[in-house]
Amino acid sequence: MPRQLISSGSPFEKPIGFSRAVRIGNTIAVSGTAPIAPGGGTAYPGDLYRQTIACIEIIKTAIERAGGSLSDVVRTRIMLTDIDR
């Protein structure tokens, strides 16, 4: 099966060596996603809600570019620096 790499254009992809998503067959895996602003840096510092929306939009775009949709998602994981937030 061919491997399709999906880039988000993040300035961190090349130096770190990752793709936003990878599709093999009917499986799409999305890498860990942070609220990265278009030019780099953190989008919406201190605003957890808007950062979450930014992450979901980045993920949604990657999944759609790989031929899927958010309704195809079967598992998610979340990591927080402060669970009380």
WOZI-V938436 format. One record per backbone hydrogen bond with DSSP energy under -0.5 kcal/mol. CO is the residue of the C=O (numbers start at 0). NH is the residue of the N-H. Records with the same first field share a line. If there is no record, write none. Layout:
# WOZI-V938436
CO->NH  NH
This chain:
# WOZI-V938436
1->3  24
2->4
3->22
4->6
5->19  20
9->12
10->14
11->15
12->16  17
19->30
20->5
21->28
22->3
23->26
26->23
28->21
33->35
34->42
36->39
40->36
43->46
45->47
46->50
47->51
48->52
49->53
50->54
51->55
52->56
53->57
54->58
55->59
56->60
57->61
58->62
59->63
60->64
61->65
62->67
63->66
68->71
69->72
81->84
